[in-house]
Amino acid sequence: MNLKPFCCPLVRIQRATLTDRKKKYRIQFKNQEFDASEGEVLRNVLLKNKLSPHNGAATYLNCKGLGSCGTCALEITGDVNPKTKVEKLRLNFPPHKPENRLRLACQIKVNSNLKLVKHAGFWGSRIK
């Protein structure tokens, strides 16, 4: 006997409605603009829009969003969450410098309109 799991259509409608209620923000990166929902991780938003927060080989050689490699460092203009413990540790370790005021895309939750700049170098830390 082939039994299909029962799922109430009302539950699916409620889930969709809750997701639709999230506030949307505009993200500007590499001459492109797109929307992101409030609370989404910035790295995931970029990848979903077929953009990478990484340079060159770092596109393949990275920590996949754990915050340990520092290759997704970006200059961010806009209101963002405070640095996580992982982010503070990584951005205080070479080649990054605290005075560069970069942030890790994998540690940022979208909560405002953002303008992003990726700098040169494997880690994106070569600020002119």
C-alpha positions in Angstrom: 0.0 0.0 0.0 1.4 3.4 -1.0 0.6 6.0 1.6 1.5 9.6 1.1 2.2 11.8 4.2 -0.7 14.1 5.0 0.0 17.8 5.1 -2.7 20.3 5.6 -2.9 22.9 2.8 -3.6 25.6 5.4 -0.2 25.0 7.1 1.5 25.6 3.7 -0.4 28.8 3.2 0.5 30.0 6.7 4.2 29.3 6.1 4.2 31.1 2.8 2.4 34.1 4.4 5.0 34.3 7.2 7.9 34.2 4.8 6.2 36.9 2.6 5.9 39.2 5.6 9.7 39.6 6.0 10.9 43.0 5.1 12.9 43.3 1.9 16.0 45.3 1.4 18.1 46.4 -1.6 21.6 45.1 -2.0 24.1 46.8 -4.4 27.2 44.7 -5.4 29.3 44.7 -8.6 27.0 47.0 -10.6 24.0 44.9 -9.8 21.0 45.5 -7.5 18.8 42.8 -6.0 16.4 42.2 -3.0 17.2 40.3 0.2 14.8 39.4 3.0 15.4 40.6 6.5 17.6 38.1 8.5 19.1 36.4 5.5 22.8 35.7 5.6 24.6 38.1 3.2 26.9 35.3 1.7 23.8 33.2 0.9 22.0 36.1 -0.7 25.1 36.8 -3.0 25.4 33.2 -4.0 21.7 32.9 -4.6 22.1 35.8 -7.0 25.0 34.1 -8.8 27.6 36.5 -7.3 30.5 35.5 -5.2 31.9 37.3 -2.1 35.2 35.7 -3.0 38.1 36.6 -5.3 39.8 34.1 -7.7 40.7 30.7 -6.1 38.9 31.7 -2.9 35.7 31.0 -4.8 36.6 27.3 -4.3 39.0 27.5 -1.4 36.9 28.9 1.5 35.3 27.7 4.7 31.8 27.6 3.1 30.3 30.2 5.6 31.9 29.2 8.9 33.7 32.5 9.3 37.1 30.8 9.8 38.9 31.7 6.5 38.1 35.4 6.0 37.9 35.3 2.2 34.4 36.7 2.1 35.5 40.1 3.6 33.7 43.0 2.1 33.4 46.8 2.7 29.8 47.3 3.7 27.9 50.6 3.8 24.6 50.2 5.7 23.3 49.1 9.1 24.5 45.6 10.0 24.5 43.4 13.0 27.4 43.6 15.5 30.5 41.4 14.8 30.2 37.8 16.0 33.0 36.3 18.1 34.2 34.4 15.1 34.2 37.5 12.9 36.1 39.5 15.5 38.7 36.8 15.9 39.2 36.3 12.1 39.3 40.0 11.2 42.0 40.7 13.8 44.3 38.1 12.3 46.5 38.8 9.2 46.1 39.6 6.4 43.1 41.5 7.8 43.5 44.6 9.9 40.9 46.0 12.3 41.4 49.5 10.9 40.2 48.3 7.4 36.7 48.0 8.8 35.8 45.0 6.6 33.1 42.6 7.5 32.6 38.9 6.6 29.6 38.3 4.4 29.0 34.9 6.0 28.5 36.6 9.4 26.2 39.4 8.3 22.4 39.2 8.6 20.6 41.6 6.2 18.6 44.2 8.2 19.0 47.3 6.0 19.8 48.4 2.4 23.5 47.6 1.8 26.2 48.7 -0.6 29.0 46.3 -0.9 32.6 46.6 -2.2 35.0 43.7 -2.7 38.6 44.7 -2.6 41.6 43.0 -4.4 43.6 40.0 -3.2 42.8 36.5 -2.1 41.2 37.7 1.1 39.8 40.9 -0.4 41.9 42.9 2.1 43.9 45.1 -0.3 42.3 48.4 0.2 43.6 51.2 -2.0 
